[in-house]
Amino acid sequence: KFAIIDVDVEVDKWAGISNVRGNITKIDQATFLAGYLSAGMTETGKVGTYVGIRFPATQAFMDGYAMGVDYYNQAKGTDVQVLGWDMEKQEGMEVGNFESLDDGRSFGEALLDDGADIIMPVAGPVGLGTLAVMVERGTGKLIGVDTDWAVQNPDKADYILASALKKIDVFVYDSIEQVLNGTFKGGENYVLTLENGGTGLGYSSAWEGKIPQELKDEIEALTPKIISGEVPTLPTRE
């Protein structure tokens, strides 16, 4: 029996195979909250994002982020701009890889130079290049993705605002529990969501006490609305 992390069995060769279960994450739910947070914390009125390689799974990060910023603008009457991703055109800044820290530096420099003071790289280790630029310049804040970047980079936590998390442990625990209980069901995906605790927004240890409580309360109040579907976290597709 196999549980394969970050493999979508519905689009991969494992679909329908009874001893294999995959998992996907509604990461747009977490990045929506990150976008709302960023819109509430920006001092320049501009936030940014970029992607390593764009495909549906990575695009969901940026769409959710832009939707969160847009929701904040509608709620507050503000005009925070998202640099690096045009949700209407579905176009944006694309690195072309998930490895080059040098690319992360250049993309981070470009966004900072254009006025973005909070940046969410959707590019794995490439984002470390952006984080390095922030530390060198002594300015900017980063939104980590997948894991808690403040835990992974404790010496740079002052430049990490929060992280949009994939809580893979939830999937792993559930899979082991199914095996032990004799209820393992393969051939389908386990979807990590806000509702089952499989995704979420994790504040950086360095910033959690600095984020206004009112803003944190608003983000907490959004969670049940996202779960119910009252607040969409992806744009409507025709």
Phi, psi and omega per residue, in radians:
K1 nan 2.313 -3.049
F2 -2.216 2.394 2.980
A3 -2.114 2.006 -2.990
I4 -1.887 2.119 -3.042
I5 -1.283 2.333 3.069
D6 1.034 0.557 3.036
V7 -2.068 2.118 3.139
D8 -1.522 1.802 -3.074
V9 -1.175 -0.341 -3.106
E10 -1.308 -0.378 3.107
V11 -2.028 -0.005 -3.128
D12 -1.906 3.096 -3.060
K13 -1.261 -0.060 -3.099
W14 -1.568 -0.060 -3.076
A15 -0.967 2.245 3.074
G16 1.439 -0.062 3.135
I17 -1.427 2.103 -2.893
S18 -1.215 -0.346 -3.118
N19 -1.802 0.249 -3.134
V20 -2.262 2.188 3.015
R21 -2.100 2.488 3.127
G22 -1.904 -3.113 3.024
N23 -2.578 2.493 3.023
I24 -2.239 2.872 -3.079
T25 -2.232 2.329 3.005
K26 -1.379 1.147 -3.030
I27 -1.145 -0.402 3.100
D28 -1.059 -0.480 3.095
Q29 -1.155 -0.683 3.134
A30 -1.323 -0.718 -3.116
T31 -1.249 -0.448 3.003
F32 -1.021 -0.840 3.118
L33 -1.111 -0.643 3.099
A34 -1.143 -0.658 3.093
G35 -1.142 -0.733 3.102
Y36 -1.100 -0.773 3.100
L37 -1.052 -0.815 -3.114
S38 -1.065 -0.749 3.126
A39 -1.092 -0.581 3.131
G40 -1.394 -0.308 -3.063
M41 -1.890 -0.261 -3.107
T42 -1.101 2.502 3.071
E43 -1.831 -0.244 -3.119
T44 -1.780 -0.223 -3.070
G45 1.401 0.194 3.113
K46 -2.376 2.327 3.031
V47 -2.212 2.858 -3.044
G48 -2.411 2.840 3.045
T49 -2.713 2.756 3.014
Y50 -2.690 2.886 -3.045
V51 -2.185 2.624 3.054
G52 -1.205 -1.137 3.038
I53 -2.371 2.266 -3.068
R54 -1.511 2.181 2.956
F55 -2.651 3.001 -2.979
P56 -0.881 -0.714 -3.087
A57 -1.177 -0.669 3.138
T58 -1.411 -0.544 3.118
Q59 -1.093 -0.570 -3.137
A60 -1.066 -0.578 3.088
F61 -1.011 -0.888 -3.024
M62 -1.286 -0.652 3.090
D63 -1.089 -0.794 3.116
G64 -1.061 -0.736 -3.141
Y65 -1.081 -0.841 -3.141
A66 -1.128 -0.648 3.101
M67 -1.115 -0.676 3.119
G68 -1.143 -0.721 3.081
V69 -1.107 -0.772 -3.129
D70 -1.095 -0.685 3.134
Y71 -1.122 -0.714 3.104
Y72 -1.088 -0.776 3.139
N73 -1.038 -0.740 -3.139
Q74 -1.166 -0.691 -3.095
A75 -1.261 -0.591 -3.012
K76 -1.881 -0.121 -3.104
G77 1.240 0.466 -3.141
T78 -1.718 3.126 -3.137
D79 -2.410 0.946 3.093
V80 -1.212 2.282 -3.104
Q81 -1.728 2.536 3.042
V82 -1.834 1.993 3.083
L83 -1.628 2.506 3.075
G84 1.695 -0.169 3.108
W85 -2.662 2.112 3.068
D86 -1.801 1.841 -3.033
M87 -1.171 -0.605 -3.120
E88 -1.212 -0.753 3.134
K89 -1.475 -0.245 -3.058
Q90 0.985 0.821 3.123
E91 -2.337 2.627 3.108
G92 -3.031 -2.906 -3.110
M93 -1.396 2.107 -3.097
E94 -2.198 2.157 -3.080
V95 -1.253 -0.777 -3.091
G96 1.747 0.054 3.095
N97 -2.818 3.037 3.090
F98 -2.144 0.431 -3.038
E99 -2.169 -0.591 -2.888
S100 -1.398 1.933 3.041
L101 -1.177 -0.533 3.095
D102 -1.090 -0.692 3.077
D103 -1.137 -0.662 3.097
G104 -1.090 -0.628 3.092
R105 -1.154 -0.843 -3.070
S106 -1.183 -0.690 3.119
F107 -1.197 -0.688 3.100
G108 -1.120 -0.747 3.111
E109 -1.064 -0.729 -3.124
A110 -1.101 -0.759 -3.118
L111 -1.219 -0.719 3.093
L112 -1.108 -0.734 -3.137
D113 -1.126 -0.507 3.121
D114 -1.468 -0.009 3.033
G115 1.893 -0.078 3.119
A116 -1.254 2.251 3.114
D117 -1.904 -0.073 3.022
I118 -2.331 2.256 -3.046
I119 -2.295 2.366 3.049
M120 -1.996 1.704 3.049
P121 -1.332 2.321 3.069
V122 -1.955 1.190 -2.933
A123 -2.667 0.405 3.109
G124 1.036 -2.363 -3.093
P125 -1.052 -0.346 3.111
V126 -0.976 -0.617 -3.124
G127 -1.087 -0.377 3.105
L128 -1.121 -0.512 3.069
G129 -1.134 -0.707 3.086
T130 -1.139 -0.743 3.123
L131 -1.071 -0.700 3.133
A132 -1.087 -0.689 3.120
V133 -1.119 -0.724 3.119
M134 -1.063 -0.761 3.136
V135 -1.104 -0.766 -3.126
E136 -1.118 -0.702 -3.120
R137 -1.435 -0.315 -3.096
G138 1.243 0.517 -3.114
T139 -2.656 2.738 3.098
G140 1.674 2.746 3.077
K141 -2.370 2.556 -3.065
L142 -1.989 2.489 2.952
I143 -1.762 2.004 3.092
G144 -1.353 2.840 3.099
V145 -2.301 2.675 3.103
D146 1.319 -1.089 -3.120
T147 -2.053 3.020 3.130
D148 -1.397 1.803 -3.063
W149 -1.184 -0.454 3.110
A150 -1.213 -0.570 3.077
V151 -1.280 -0.698 -3.136
Q152 -1.261 -0.488 -3.095
N153 -2.255 1.115 -3.028
P154 -1.070 -0.496 3.133
D155 -1.308 -0.190 3.139
K156 -2.067 0.265 -3.045
A157 -1.052 -0.458 3.140
D158 -1.116 -0.323 -3.124
Y159 -1.867 0.189 3.123
I160 -2.044 2.013 -3.085
L161 -1.387 -0.789 -3.086
A162 -2.946 3.083 3.093
S163 -2.424 2.441 3.022
A164 -1.555 1.974 -2.878
L165 -1.716 2.437 2.828
K166 -1.781 1.903 -3.073
K167 -1.579 1.341 -3.049
I168 -1.061 -0.462 3.132
D169 -1.035 -0.519 3.118
V170 -1.124 -0.762 3.108
F171 -1.163 -0.774 -3.132
V172 -1.090 -0.809 3.139
Y173 -1.052 -0.810 -3.119
D174 -1.085 -0.683 -3.124
S175 -1.167 -0.759 3.111
I176 -1.121 -0.720 3.128
E177 -1.067 -0.713 3.109
Q178 -1.087 -0.729 3.128
V179 -1.100 -0.807 -3.117
L180 -1.125 -0.584 -3.121
N181 -1.533 -0.081 -3.118
G182 1.248 0.467 -3.102
T183 -2.054 0.296 -3.079
F184 -0.995 2.281 3.134
K185 -2.247 1.985 -3.137
G186 -1.741 -2.991 3.101
G187 1.381 0.123 -3.126
E188 -2.603 3.023 -3.115
N189 -1.716 2.552 2.882
Y190 -1.671 2.132 -3.052
V191 -1.723 2.077 3.091
L192 -1.435 2.178 -3.053
T193 -2.374 2.999 2.997
L194 -1.069 -0.641 -3.054
E195 -1.134 -0.727 -3.128
N196 -1.663 0.159 3.093
G197 1.354 0.220 -3.085
G198 -1.483 -0.170 3.030
T199 -2.548 2.939 -3.128
G200 2.906 3.113 3.135
L201 -1.849 2.152 3.104
G202 -1.920 2.098 3.125
Y203 -1.296 2.524 3.062
S204 -1.154 2.508 3.113
S205 -1.037 -0.515 -3.113
A206 -1.387 -0.337 -3.029
W207 -2.025 -0.253 -3.053
E208 -0.970 -0.692 -3.131
G209 -1.392 -0.155 -3.108
K210 -1.758 -0.282 3.127
I211 -1.314 2.236 -3.130
P212 -0.924 2.369 -3.118
Q213 -1.051 -0.619 3.127
E214 -1.049 -0.715 3.125
L215 -1.172 -0.730 3.102
K216 -1.119 -0.653 3.108
D217 -1.127 -0.694 3.115
E218 -1.124 -0.704 3.121
I219 -1.148 -0.725 3.104
E220 -1.106 -0.661 -3.140
A221 -1.220 -0.418 3.121
L222 -1.275 -0.500 -3.027
T223 -0.968 -0.921 3.129
P224 -1.118 -0.501 3.116
K225 -1.238 -0.605 3.062
I226 -1.217 -0.751 -3.141
I227 -1.046 -0.731 -3.106
S228 -1.311 -0.289 -3.084
G229 1.615 -0.019 3.117
E230 -1.083 -0.655 3.124
V231 -1.952 1.916 3.129
P232 -1.307 2.584 -3.116
T233 -2.015 0.061 3.028
L234 -2.319 2.590 3.108
P235 -1.181 2.691 3.095
T236 -1.251 2.262 3.107
R237 -1.731 2.385 3.097
E238 -1.415 nan nan
